[in-house]
């Protein structure tokens, strides 16, 4: 809000003005900052048509810092000329002066001085004229007095080239009287109070008009994290494709469901403490479907269903160890076993998106906990072609159409494929997921019919979120380093091309 005294002073100036006046001139005459006058103008505009203010732009020339110095002390070339005595000066000594290098060059161009290179004491500088006229300083003094119009454009351009002058654009207001002009300002009310209504004083009050275009104050509310926004989009894609969401609320799993049921051998490196978090309390699980556990033991140690197995001594103590699940495929195993217990097999399509845990070294792209997205389809006669077809459909809905498949190895899928997509930004193929057909050694011990095939694929949630939101370091997306303002400001993510 502008100072009330300055507002009244401005109104008196407008009253006395013949036709109108410029806000810049008012600021100069009153000896105040121009922005203070601009504030007074805006305050008056808010009161209605008290004044009319038309914004104008004008250009004028100002001296730079170096220009002010020259206006006070003289140009570099004039100061060089004044520094040289009648007997001359060694060039090296002259060049040590603050104005020596520029001044020497300009003075030589003006033929005010000469250089004697053959002097026995080394190169020496002498005057060549008795007196000089410092035209550069004179021109700058003219500009300083506000009379730059007296100089030709070429002269101003040369001074600008020497960085002694700069052209400045000034925005000001041309102020004239409005239809409601008055030198007396009555404060307008902004709020109708119960007291005004009770006393009837509102009838004599002047109210400030409501601005119905003004934005209201945004209400405080919760905000979805970018990770949750992208998760919602993935979930919607699965639901559109007819999938059912699996329950994934058990972060703690036994090694049996996480590894053994997936036909992953007990000596596999993934079951080492360097890759998996083991629980100390409770350290073991004890409730298993015993007939199924026995079939899993047998296929691992002796083989079966056309497989020779791994031929090792399978130990229940290893299967009982409790861990933080390393993948949501453990949930898929539970769901497929539950499906196998039904009297009649029915085809299913399952998906899950939830947190998993790995004993990873933290860096810009890896955390010890992250989200895994998984899709599973079980039906009679599914082939690798069905898997590739459904992957094309799934990734097309994500806006990813250029796909390649590369053979890979997983303990519980055969064949297995890594999925690659062409990244237009990086101009190269990047891995976007893993997939495969679950092995008979995993499915048949569960009790699923022999003709049933299960295809599955998975990818992370964090990586596509980082790509969509342009985040380079995963620690800026998840954890204590997250900028909450980023969470508030991030728009809803659209998984399109």
Secondary structure as UniProt FT lines:
FT   HELIX           4..16
FT   STRAND          21..22
FT   HELIX           23..30
FT   HELIX           34..45
FT   TURN            46..47
FT   TURN            49..50
FT   STRAND          51..63
FT   HELIX           65..73
FT   HELIX           76..83
FT   TURN            86..87
FT   STRAND          89..90
FT   HELIX           91..95
FT   TURN            98..99
FT   HELIX           100..109
FT   TURN            110..111
FT   STRAND          113..116
FT   TURN            117..118
FT   TURN            120..121
FT   STRAND          124..127
FT   HELIX           135..144
FT   TURN            145..146
FT   HELIX           148..150
FT   HELIX           153..161
FT   TURN            162..163
FT   STRAND          165..177
FT   TURN            179..180
FT   HELIX           194..199
FT   HELIX           201..203
FT   TURN            212..213
FT   HELIX           226..240
FT   TURN            241..242
FT   STRAND          244..245
FT   STRAND          252..254
FT   HELIX           255..258
FT   HELIX           260..262
FT   TURN            266..267
FT   HELIX           269..271
FT   TURN            273..275
FT   TURN            281..282
FT   HELIX           290..301
FT   TURN            305..306
FT   HELIX           316..320
FT   STRAND          321..324
FT   HELIX           329..340
FT   STRAND          348..357
FT   TURN            364..365
FT   STRAND          369..380
FT   HELIX           384..397
FT   TURN            398..399
FT   STRAND          403..410
FT   TURN            411..412
FT   STRAND          413..423
FT   TURN            424..427
FT   STRAND          428..438
FT   HELIX           440..443
FT   HELIX           444..446
FT   TURN            450..451
FT   STRAND          452..460
FT   HELIX           462..469
FT   HELIX           474..476
FT   TURN            480..481
FT   HELIX           484..489
//
